[in-house]
Amino acid sequence: MEAVPVRARAYVACVLVAALLCLLPLPGVRTPWWAVALLAALYAGCERVARSRFVGISHPAGTFYPVLLAGAFLLPAPAAALVAVPGALLSHVEQRPAALRRVWRAAQLVLGVWAAARVHRELGGRDAVAAGDVPYALGPAGAAVLAFCLVLALLHGGILAVAERVPVRRAWRGLVSRSLAPIAVHGLAGLMMAVLWRSPYGPVAALLVLLPMCVSWWAFAQYHRERAAHQATIRALVQAVDIKDGYTRGHSERVGHASMMIARELGMDDERVEVLRFAGILHDVGKLGVPTRLLRKDGPLTPEERRVIELHPEYGHEMVRGIGFLGEARAAVLHHHERLDGTGYPYGLMGSQIPESARVVAVADAFDAMTSTRSYSRARPVAVALAELKRCSGSQFDPVMVTALVEAVGRAGWRPAVTADDIGPPRVPPPGAPASSRPGAHR
């Protein structure tokens, strides 16, 4: 995202000004600068290593937050906030513009740490840490962690609403609930660091607290690599389908995008939205088991040929059932051709018997099929396709999913694509050809 909207730059500028105001009292604050320098160097070095391309940790709740929170428990608020600045400004950034993203990260963390330090001090947490009274220190530390989490969530939701125009009612949804538990664990580690720091054993003992955290981050990095490998496998499978069935090239990616639009409109959390995107992308992977001549046949299919094509959901399910992180996406691959009235395939499920993920993908699949030009049908206008989905809701499609797609497309729009190799007029199939005018009748 090189072209950052003006409103987003203005938002970042406002957050930066607020962060500078938090740091402004530093010259008049009695500060142990050696402790600030040590914690800042530790945070910057650990973040640099963790986010490098050799390690590649990308934890949703941050990486070395215990260092920042230990600073909030040990230092005055402006000094604690300063600890985050070098690490944020020197961190590895893949997306552009890198400078703006680094400034945003630094300002966000400054405000979060400053708020945590102020709350901790106001509740008497500094005295409890200095005395080593861990039970009493838990309350102020917990409140400080909550303040840190709330500030980060507030700022993150704001940038989503301003920069990406995410609806306000969705911008902050789930941000606190998803990040509070892992940040609380980081806060507990930070509290242990602070107590040991103030103990006779000193800063060296405090640094030992990071060792088990580093082990957990390393394990997360391994999971991240495994997930990346699975995603690469998914991309390879989809590319193989696109090559085999040239007339539907790009169809899988668009169905994944439409599925994601429906899921977001329904208010699903980000993790489930991602799973449904995978479901849409992989829904036709079973076509790899269908003879190419049937997929590219211009004329009508015989009953035997149609039965062969209708096996592709089961083929696809067999291919993906061993990929654990797909979760309910595997059910969508198997059941996306079921109908609410029970006349679909492969098992003729009815109504709520059909998994929700499959009902989402069924609507997304039919919508893209109707708005794309194939060898046997011309693309319909988006409005006509949506009207057809409404007409068939209740019998073929889940009305809830259809309504969600209609609302999502009405707000964000849809860019239909021509997917046939030949962009010219579609070949008209002879009498008896598959009724492509019906949603979901595509191959």
Secondary structure, DSSP 8 states (H G I E B T S, - for coil): --S--HHHHHHHHHHHHHHHHHHTTGGGS---HHHHHHHHHHHHHHHHHHTSTTT----TT-SSHHHHHHHHHHS-HHHHHHTHHHHHHHS---SS-HHHHHHHHHHHHHHHHHHHHHHHHHTTHHHHHHHT-HHHHHHHHHHHHHHHHHHHHHHHHHHHHHHS---HHHHSTTHHHHHHHHHHHHHHHHHHHHHHHHSTTHHHHHHTTHHHHHHHHHHHHHHHHHHHHHHHHHHHHHHHHHHHSGGGTTHHHHHHHHHHHHHHHTT--HHHHHHHHHHHHHTTGGGGGS-HHHHT--S---HHHHHHHTTHHHHHHHHHTT-GGGTTHHHHHHHTT--TTS--SSS---GGGS-HHHHHHHHHHHHHHHTSB-SS-----HHHHHHHHHHHBTTTB-HHHHHHHHHHHHHH-----B-SSS-SS-----TT---TTSTT---
